[in-house]
Amino acid sequence: MLSGVFLLVGYIFKWSGLDILALALQSAALVAGAYTFVPGAVRRLLRGRLGVGLLMTIAAIGAVLLGHVGEAATLAFLFSLAEALEDRAMDRAKEGLRALLSLIPETARVSRLDSDLTIPASEVRELDILVVGAGERVATDGVVVEGRSSLDTSAVTGESIPVDVAPGATVAAGSVNGAATLRIEATANGRDNSLTQIVALVEQAHARKGDRARLADRIARPLVPAVLVAAAAIVVFGFIVGDPGTWVERALVVLVAASPCALAIAVPVTVISAIGAASKFGVVIKSGEAFEQLGTIRTVALDKTGTLTRNRPIVADVRPAPGVTREELLDWAAAVEATSTHPLAAAINQAGTGGASATNVVEDAGHGVTGQVGDRVVHVGNACWLDPGGLRVAAEEMAAHGMTVVVVEADSQLAGLIGVRDELRPESAETVRMLHAQGIDTIMLTGDSDRTARAIAEEAGITEVRAEQLPKDKADAIVELVATHPTAMVGDGINDAPALATATVGIAMGVRGSAAAIESADVAFTGHDLRLIPIALAHARRGRRIMTANIGLALAIVVVLFPLALFGVMGLAGVVLVHEIAELIVIANGVRAARRPALVRSMTESAASQPALASTS
């Protein structure tokens, strides 16, 4: 600011004929502007590193020696302005991280034997019982042990609709409690929870560079010494032809013209802006390389259980035998399954009314369960153990729709069939449609049976299915796909880890999912809405386009200005102005990558208009 003010007033005095005052003010502008980059350039030079700041320093000193104090001051002001705007762009890109960290409260109330105690949030330990009042933020991840309320998780997961929680529900650090007090058992300490992990992952991403960043570095790093050598050669040529004054001045102009200022920041501003923006709508990208690769994806492979489906089996169909009501069938099965640990038992128990109880329950592993319900002996098991009899056609129909068929017998007579299925997420079909609209192919990889997998895939709109896949089979399938196009793998379980690590980009659903999946993935979602997949891909593609445009513009400026400076077509002031305007354009273009994608806005509006869908997802 001081440099700009001194420079402006100095030129006004110069145009007014007050040359001495003008020179003094331009000198002050030069000192003020140079102060922002010369010390750093000297420090880097002493460490053996050559940078753009060194070129600007030499050019400014040379301009002063040739009597062009005004041009030197202009160069110093514009370069310092560009550096300041670059720093501001970087700061803005990182504000999302600081905002995430600010979601963790400074203190937390912890329940002790005699009373509640307020301690620093960083001192919360696993298994502590947190007392979270209405409107307070949750200090760390945990599980609700007492109380019912709703949580606003929008700042953490990007999901705009409050989520109802009850005992047993998991809670993320940074969530805002609703109207009732909750007691939450901490599952992570205050310094290492899902929120701090997100911040750490995004900070790591800033340090790891992708192909375009490495390309810019590869061009910029040798360019600085090359420009110094070229400038020295021009000076020598001036002495050879007997006109050193003219050619020394041109050498200084060439120093500025060939400086890769814009190239040095063409990629970092874009990558950091884009990664910071992605973290705000629930997508954590672990590196600049992952971000760039994400923009190349042509095929998305999706796991079924827990990714396309909710991983919570429910009773989807009930077919009672003649003489048996739906309620009786469900209650008999629920009574017998009440103590079973089988995944399907929970779905059947939830569907029952709880009006019956069983005694003498015996479980036959791999087949089913037998128990006494009132005066009846009830058998509940699979169709291989119990004969569906007259409902065999119904059983085949259920299986064709991807259901697991549970047969119920009462006193050795068929009582009916219960179809249990892990239902699709509400947004799964829409996600697949969005991917196809972007020209991206989809494929399902799952360990489930072929019939079940194809039934779910048909509902979701996926035509290519590979079922009954072991973890190694999934990884092999990804290797095959990657050989033809860049492929992303989306999963959430330990069995997905090999495939996630093998894919061009591995995407883990939910940062609180399997630790192995998160570690193997390049991208993690803080929420569970599948529509984040096409949104993240579109965001990355846009970022790649911006990076490519920035690199092209930065190189074009150097290519065009170098000959113009060499042959004296443009002077120092003109070259400085063009170069720094180009740098400002590159910064402004890179910051565009921080804009919230239109798909996120439409998804939020859709969620607001469909609360049932949003709360489920």
C-alpha positions in Angstrom: 0.0 0.0 0.0 2.8 2.4 0.9 4.6 1.6 -2.3 1.5 2.2 -4.4 0.8 5.5 -2.7 4.3 6.8 -3.0 4.5 5.7 -6.7 1.2 7.4 -7.6 2.1 10.7 -5.9 5.6 10.5 -7.3 4.3 10.3 -10.9 1.9 13.2 -10.2 4.8 15.3 -9.1 6.9 14.2 -12.1 4.1 15.2 -14.5 3.9 18.6 -12.6 7.6 19.2 -13.2 8.7 18.7 -9.6 11.4 16.2 -10.5 13.3 16.1 -7.2 10.2 15.4 -5.1 9.1 12.9 -7.7 12.5 11.1 -7.5 12.3 11.0 -3.7 8.8 9.6 -3.7 9.6 7.0 -6.4 12.7 6.0 -4.4 10.5 5.5 -1.3 8.0 3.5 -3.4 10.9 1.3 -4.6 12.2 0.7 -1.0 8.7 -0.1 0.3 7.9 -2.5 -2.5 11.3 -4.1 -2.5 11.1 -4.7 1.2 8.4 -7.4 0.6 10.6 -9.6 -1.6 14.3 -8.7 -1.7 15.2 -10.0 1.8 13.5 -13.3 1.0 15.3 -13.5 -2.4 18.7 -12.9 -0.7 18.0 -15.6 2.0 17.1 -18.1 -0.7 20.2 -17.2 -2.7 22.4 -17.8 0.4 20.9 -21.2 0.7 21.7 -21.9 -3.0 18.2 -21.4 -4.3 17.4 -19.2 -7.3 13.9 -17.7 -7.5 11.8 -15.2 -9.4 12.4 -12.7 -6.6 16.1 -12.7 -7.5 15.4 -11.8 -11.1 13.1 -8.9 -9.9 15.9 -7.8 -7.5 18.6 -7.7 -10.2 16.2 -6.0 -12.6 15.3 -3.3 -10.1 19.0 -2.7 -9.2 19.9 -2.5 -12.8 17.1 -0.1 -13.6 18.3 2.2 -10.8 21.9 2.1 -12.1 20.6 3.1 -15.5 18.6 6.0 -14.1 15.1 4.4 -14.4 14.1 4.8 -10.8 10.4 5.2 -11.8 10.4 1.9 -13.7 12.2 0.2 -10.9 9.6 1.4 -8.4 6.8 0.3 -10.7 8.4 -3.1 -11.0 8.8 -3.4 -7.2 5.2 -2.2 -6.5 3.6 -4.5 -9.1 5.6 -7.6 -8.0 4.9 -6.9 -4.3 1.2 -6.5 -5.1 1.2 -9.8 -7.0 3.0 -11.5 -4.2 0.5 -10.1 -1.7 -2.5 -11.2 -3.8 -0.9 -14.7 -4.1 -0.6 -14.9 -0.3 -4.1 -13.7 0.1 -5.3 -16.3 -2.4 -3.5 -19.0 -0.4 -4.9 -17.7 2.9 -8.4 -17.7 1.5 -8.0 -21.3 0.2 -6.9 -22.4 3.7 -9.7 -20.5 5.6 -11.8 -23.7 5.2 -9.3 -25.6 7.3 -9.3 -22.9 10.0 -13.1 -22.9 9.9 -13.1 -26.7 10.5 -10.8 -26.4 13.4 -12.9 -23.7 14.9 -15.8 -26.1 15.0 -14.2 -27.9 18.0 -15.2 -26.1 21.2 -12.4 -24.9 23.5 -13.9 -26.7 26.5 -16.1 -29.7 27.1 -18.2 -30.9 30.0 -17.3 -34.3 31.3 -19.4 -36.4 33.7 -17.5 -37.5 36.8 -18.7 -39.5 39.8 -19.6 -36.6 41.9 -20.5 -33.8 39.3 -19.9 -32.5 35.8 -16.4 -31.0 35.2 -15.5 -28.5 32.5 -12.1 -29.3 31.0 -10.2 -28.2 27.8 -11.5 -30.1 24.8 -8.0 -31.3 24.0 -7.9 -33.1 27.3 -10.9 -35.3 26.5 -10.0 -39.0 26.5 -11.6 -42.0 24.9 -14.5 -43.5 27.1 -15.1 -40.1 28.8 -18.8 -39.3 29.1 -19.4 -35.9 27.6 -22.4 -33.8 28.6 -23.6 -31.8 25.6 -26.3 -29.2 26.3 -28.7 -27.6 23.8 -26.9 -25.6 21.2 -23.4 -26.8 22.2 -20.9 -28.3 19.9 -19.6 -31.9 20.4 -15.9 -31.9 21.3 -15.0 -35.3 19.8 -16.4 -38.3 18.1 -18.6 -40.5 20.3 -21.7 -42.6 20.8 -24.9 -41.4 22.4 -25.5 -43.2 25.7 -28.4 -41.1 27.1 -30.9 -38.7 25.6 -32.6 -38.0 22.3 -32.0 -34.9 20.2 -31.2 -33.7 16.7 -27.7 -32.7 15.5 -26.8 -30.1 12.9 -23.8 -31.8 11.1 -23.9 -29.4 8.1 -20.5 -27.9 8.8 -18.8 -31.3 9.0 -20.6 -33.5 6.5 -22.3 -30.9 4.2 -25.7 -32.5 4.9 -28.1 -29.6 5.5 -30.9 -31.4 7.3 -30.5 -32.1 11.1 -30.1 -35.7 12.0 -32.1 -37.3 14.8 -30.0 -39.2 17.3 -30.8 -41.6 20.2 -28.8 -44.0 22.4 -26.4 -46.0 20.2 -26.1 -43.3 17.5 -22.7 -42.2 16.4 -21.8 -38.5 16.7 -19.1 -36.6 14.9 -16.9 -34.0 16.4 -18.0 -30.5 15.6 -21.7 -31.3 15.4 -24.2 -28.9 17.0 -26.7 -30.3 19.4 -30.4 -29.5 19.1 -32.9 -28.9 21.9 -32.1 -31.7 24.4 -29.1 -32.6 26.5 -27.1 -35.6 25.4 -24.6 -37.8 27.2 -22.0 -39.1 24.8 -19.3 -41.7 25.3 -16.1 -40.5 23.6 -14.7 -42.9 21.0 -11.7 -40.7 20.2 -9.7 -38.2 22.2 -9.9 -34.5 21.8 -6.7 -34.2 19.8 -7.3 -37.1 17.3 -10.8 -37.3 16.0 -12.6 -37.3 12.6 -12.5 -33.5 12.4 -8.8 -33.1 13.2 -8.1 -36.0 10.8 -9.9 -34.1 8.0 -7.8 -31.0 8.6 -4.6 -33.1 8.7 -5.4 -34.8 5.4 -6.2 -31.6 3.6 -3.0 -30.0 4.9 -1.0 -33.0 3.6 -2.7 -32.5 0.3 -1.3 -29.0 0.0 2.2 -30.4 0.2 1.9 -33.2 -2.3 2.0 -32.1 -5.9 0.4 -33.6 -9.0 1.6 -33.8 -12.6 0.7 -30.3 -13.5 2.3 -28.9 -10.4 5.5 -30.9 -11.1 5.3 -29.7 -14.8 5.2 -26.1 -13.6 8.1 -26.7 -11.2 10.1 -28.5 -13.9 9.7 -25.5 -16.2 10.2 -22.8 -13.6 13.2 -24.3 -11.8 15.7 -24.3 -14.8 14.1 -21.2 -16.3 15.5 -18.9 -13.6 19.2 -19.7 -14.1 18.6 -19.9 -17.9 17.3 -16.4 -17.9 20.3 -15.2 -15.9 22.6 -16.8 -18.4 20.7 -15.3 -21.3 20.8 -11.8 -19.7 24.6 -12.2 -19.2 25.0 -13.2 -22.8 23.1 -10.2 -24.0 25.3 -7.9 -21.9 28.4 -9.5 -23.4 26.9 -9.1 -26.9 26.4 -5.4 -26.1 30.1 -5.0 -25.4 31.1 -6.9 -28.5 29.0 -4.6 -30.8 30.2 -1.5 -29.0 26.8 -0.5 -27.6 26.8 -1.8 -24.0 24.3 0.8 -22.7 21.5 -0.3 -25.0 22.1 -4.0 -24.5 22.5 -3.9 -20.8 19.2 -2.2 -20.6 17.6 -4.8 -22.8 19.2 -7.6 -20.7 17.4 -6.1 -17.6 14.1 -6.0 -19.5 14.7 -9.6 -20.7 15.2 -10.6 -17.0 11.8 -9.4 -16.2 10.1 -10.6 -19.4 11.3 -14.2 -19.0 10.6 -14.4 -15.3 8.2 -17.3 -14.6 6.3 -15.5 -11.9 2.9 -16.5 -13.2 4.0 -20.1 -13.9 5.3 -20.5 -10.4 1.8 -19.9 -8.9 -0.3 -21.2 -11.8 -1.0 -24.5 -10.2 -0.6 -24.0 -6.4 -3.3 -21.3 -6.2 -5.7 -23.5 -8.2 -5.0 -26.7 -6.3 -5.2 -25.2 -2.8 -8.3 -23.2 -3.7 -10.0 -26.3 -5.1 -9.0 -28.7 -2.3 -10.1 -26.1 0.3 -13.4 -25.6 -1.4 -13.9 -29.4 -1.6 -13.4 -29.8 2.1 -16.2 -27.4 2.7 -18.8 -29.5 0.9 -17.6 -32.8 2.5 -14.9 -34.1 0.1 -11.4 -34.5 1.6 -8.7 -34.8 -1.1 -5.4 -36.1 0.3 -3.0 -34.6 -2.3 -2.7 -32.3 -5.3 -1.9 -35.4 -7.3 -5.1 -37.1 -6.2 -7.0 -33.9 -7.2 -5.5 -33.9 -10.6 -6.2 -37.6 -11.1 -9.7 -37.2 -10.0 -10.3 -34.9 -12.9 -9.3 -37.7 -15.4 -11.7 -40.4 -14.2 -13.7 -42.2 -17.0 -15.0 -45.2 -15.0 -16.3 -45.5 -11.4 -16.4 -48.9 -9.7 -18.8 -49.0 -6.8 -19.0 -51.5 -3.9 -22.5 -52.6 -3.1 -22.8 -53.1 0.6 -22.6 -49.9 2.6 -21.9 -47.9 -0.5 -24.8 -48.3 -2.9 -26.9 -49.8 -0.1 -27.5 -48.6 3.5 -25.8 -51.7 5.0 -28.9 -52.0 7.3 -31.0 -55.0 6.2 -34.8 -54.4 6.5 -37.8 -56.6 5.9 -38.8 -55.8 2.3 -41.6 -58.3 1.7 -43.8 -60.7 3.8 -45.8 -63.6 2.3 -47.8 -65.4 5.0 -49.3 -68.8 4.3 -53.1 -69.2 4.2 -54.5 -68.9 7.7 -51.6 -66.9 9.1 -51.6 -63.1 9.4 -48.7 -60.9 8.6 -48.4 -59.8 12.2 -48.4 -63.4 13.5 -45.7 -64.4 11.0 -43.4 -61.5 11.9 -44.0 -61.9 15.7 -43.2 -65.6 15.7 -40.0 -65.1 13.7 -39.0 -62.1 15.8 -39.6 -64.0 19.1 -37.3 -66.8 18.0 -34.7 -64.4 16.5 -34.6 -62.1 19.5 -31.3 -63.3 20.9 -29.7 -64.2 17.6 -26.6 -62.3 16.5 -27.2 -63.0 12.8 -27.4 -59.7 10.7 -30.9 -60.6 9.4 -32.2 -61.1 12.9 -32.1 -57.4 13.7 -34.2 -56.6 10.6 -36.8 -59.2 11.6 -36.9 -58.0 15.2 -37.4 -54.5 14.1 -40.4 -55.5 11.9 -42.1 -57.5 14.7 -44.4 -55.9 17.2 -42.7 -57.5 20.2 -45.9 -59.1 21.3 -44.5 -62.6 21.6 -41.5 -64.3 23.3 -39.8 -67.6 22.8 -38.3 -70.2 25.1 -36.0 -73.1 24.5 -34.3 -71.3 21.6 -31.6 -73.4 19.8 -29.6 -72.0 16.9 -28.4 -74.3 14.2 -25.4 -72.4 12.7 -25.7 -71.9 9.0 -29.3 -73.1 8.9 -31.6 -71.3 11.3 -33.2 -71.0 14.8 -35.8 -73.1 16.6 -37.8 -72.0 19.6 -41.1 -72.4 21.6 -43.5 -69.5 21.1 -46.6 -70.1 23.2 -47.7 -73.7 22.4 -46.1 -73.7 19.0 -42.6 -74.9 17.9 -41.3 -72.3 15.5 -38.5 -72.9 13.0 -36.9 -69.9 11.2 -34.3 -70.6 8.6 -33.1 -70.4 5.0 -34.7 -72.1 2.0 -32.0 -74.8 1.9 -33.0 -75.9 5.4 -36.7 -75.3 5.4 -38.9 -76.1 2.3 -40.9 -73.2 1.0 -43.5 -75.7 -0.3 -46.5 -74.0 -1.9 -44.7 -70.6 -1.7 -41.8 -71.7 -3.8 -42.7 -69.4 -6.7 -43.0 -66.5 -4.2 -39.6 -67.4 -2.8 -38.1 -67.4 -6.3 -39.7 -64.0 -7.0 -38.2 -62.6 -3.8 -34.8 -63.9 -4.6 -35.0 -62.4 -8.1 -35.5 -59.0 -6.5 -32.3 -59.4 -4.5 -33.9 -60.5 -1.2 -32.6 -63.1 1.2 -35.6 -65.5 1.8 -36.3 -66.5 5.4 -38.7 -69.5 5.7 -40.9 -69.7 8.9 -42.6 -73.0 10.0 -45.0 -73.4 13.0 -45.5 -77.0 14.2 -43.8 -78.3 11.1 -46.3 -76.4 8.9 -45.2 -73.6 6.5 -46.2 -70.3 8.1 -44.8 -68.0 5.4 -41.9 -66.3 3.9 -40.0 -63.1 5.0 -37.9 -61.3 2.4 -35.0 -59.3 3.9 -32.9 -57.0 1.8 -30.2 -54.3 2.2 -32.0 -51.4 0.5 -30.5 -49.0 -1.9 -29.6 -45.6 -0.6 -32.3 -43.1 -1.7 -29.8 -41.2 -3.8 -28.0 -44.2 -5.5 -30.0 -44.2 -8.7 -29.7 -40.4 -9.1 -25.9 -40.7 -8.5 -25.5 -43.2 -11.3 -27.6 -41.0 -13.6 -25.4 -38.0 -12.8 -22.3 -40.0 -13.5 -23.6 -41.3 -16.8 -24.6 -37.7 -17.7 -21.0 -36.7 -17.3 -19.9 -39.5 -19.7 -18.6 -41.7 -16.9 -19.1 -45.5 -17.0 -20.2 -47.3 -13.8 -19.5 -50.9 -12.7 -20.5 -52.8 -9.5 -18.0 -54.9 -7.7 -19.4 -56.9 -4.8 -18.9 -60.1 -2.8 -22.6 -60.8 -2.8 -24.3 -63.5 -5.0 -24.8 -62.7 -8.6 -28.6 -62.7 -8.4 -28.7 -60.3 -5.5 -26.1 -58.0 -7.1 -27.9 -57.8 -10.4 -31.2 -57.0 -8.8 -29.6 -54.1 -6.9 -27.6 -53.0 -9.9 -30.8 -52.9 -12.1 -32.5 -50.6 -9.5 -29.5 -48.4 -9.4 -29.2 -48.2 -13.2 -25.8 -50.1 -13.4 -25.5 -52.5 -16.3 -22.0 -54.0 -15.6 -21.8 -56.2 -12.5 -19.1 -58.4 -11.1 -20.4 -60.5 -8.2 -19.0 -62.9 -5.7 -15.7 -61.0 -5.7 -13.1 -61.6 -3.0 -10.9 -58.6 -2.0 -8.2 -59.9 -4.4 -10.7 -60.3 -7.2 -11.8 -56.7 -6.7 -8.2 -55.5 -6.9 -7.6 -57.6 -10.0 -10.7 -56.1 -11.6 -9.5 -52.6 -10.9 -6.1 -53.4 -12.4 -7.9 -54.5 -15.6 -10.1 -51.4 -15.7 -7.2 -49.0 -15.0 -5.3 -50.5 -18.0 -8.0 -49.1 -20.3 -9.2 -45.9 -18.6 -8.5 -43.9 -15.4 -10.8 -45.6 -12.8 -12.0 -44.6 -9.4 -13.0 -47.2 -6.8 -15.6 -46.3 -4.2 -15.9 -48.4 -1.1 -16.1 -48.3 2.7 -14.9 -51.6 4.1 -11.7 -53.4 4.9 -12.4 -55.8 2.0 -12.3 -52.7 -0.3 -8.9 -51.6 0.8 -6.8 -53.5 -1.9 -9.1 -52.2 -4.7 -9.0 -48.6 -3.3 -5.2 -48.7 -3.3 -5.0 -50.1 -6.8 -7.4 -47.7 -8.5 -6.3 -44.4 -10.2 -8.2 -42.7 -7.4 -9.6 -44.5 -4.3 -12.7 -42.9 -2.7 -13.7 -43.9 0.8 -17.2 -43.3 1.9 -17.3 -41.5 5.3 -14.1 -40.6 7.3 -15.4 -42.7 10.2 -15.6 -45.8 8.1 -13.1 -48.6 8.0 -9.6 -47.3 9.0 -8.1 -49.6 6.3 -10.4 -48.1 3.6 -9.6 -44.5 4.7 -5.8 -45.2 4.7 -5.9 -46.8 1.3 -8.0 -44.1 -0.3 -6.9 -40.9 -2.0 -10.3 -39.1 -1.4 -12.6 -39.4 1.6 -16.1 -38.2 2.1 -17.1 -36.7 5.5 -20.8 -37.5 4.7 -22.5 -40.4 3.2 -24.4 -38.9 0.3 -23.3 -40.7 -2.9 -24.1 -37.6 -5.0 -20.8 -36.2 -3.7 -19.1 -38.6 -6.2 -20.2 -36.9 -9.4 -19.9 -33.5 -7.7 -16.3 -34.2 -6.7 -15.5 -35.4 -10.2 -17.0 -32.4 -11.9 -15.2 -30.1 -9.4 -11.8 -31.8 -10.2 -12.4 -31.6 -13.9 -13.1 -27.9 -13.7 -9.9 -27.5 -11.6 -7.8 -29.3 -14.2 -9.2 -27.0 -16.9 -8.3 -23.9 -14.8 -4.7 -25.3 -14.1 -4.2 -26.0 -17.8 -5.3 -22.5 -18.8 -3.1 -21.0 -16.2 0.0 -22.9 -17.3 -0.8 -22.0 -21.0 -1.2 -18.3 -20.2 2.0 -18.2 -18.1 4.1 -19.9 -20.8 2.5 -17.7 -23.6 3.5 -14.5 -21.7 7.2 -15.6 -21.4 7.3 -16.7 -25.1 5.7 -13.5 -26.4 7.6 -11.0 -24.1 11.1 -12.5 -24.5 11.6 -11.5 -28.2 9.8 -8.1 -27.7 12.2 -7.3 -24.8 15.3 -8.6 -26.6 14.7 -6.5 -29.7 13.7 -3.4 -27.8 10.1 -3.3 -28.9 8.9 -3.1 -25.2 10.7 -1.2 -22.5 11.0 -2.1 -18.8 7.8 -0.4 -17.7 5.7 -2.0 -20.4 7.1 -5.5 -19.8 6.6 -5.2 -16.0 3.0 -4.1 -16.5 2.1 -6.9 -18.9 3.8 -9.5 -16.8 2.2 -8.5 -13.5 -1.2 -8.1 -15.1 -0.8 -11.7 -16.4 0.1 -12.8 -12.9 -3.0 -11.2 -11.4 -5.1 -12.9 -14.1 -3.6 -16.3 -13.2 -4.3 -15.7 -9.5 -7.8 -14.6 -10.2 -8.4 -17.6 -12.5 -6.9 -20.0 -9.9 -9.1 -18.6 -7.1 -12.2 -19.5 -9.3 -11.5 -23.1 -8.4 -12.8 -22.2 -4.8 -16.3 -21.6 -6.1 -19.0 -23.9 -4.7 -20.0 -26.3 -7.5 -23.5 -25.7 -8.8 -24.3 -29.4 -8.2 -23.8 -28.8 -4.4 -26.2 -25.9 -4.4 -28.8 -27.9 -6.3 -28.3 -30.9 -4.0 -28.7 -28.7 -0.9 -31.9 -27.2 -2.3 -33.2 -30.7 -3.1 -32.4 -31.9 0.4 -34.2 -28.9 1.9 -37.3 -29.7 -0.1 -37.1 -33.5 0.7 -36.4 -33.7 4.4 -37.2 -37.4 4.5 -34.6 -38.2 1.9 -32.0 -36.0 3.3 -32.3 -37.3 6.9 -32.0 -40.8 5.6 -28.9 -40.1 3.5 
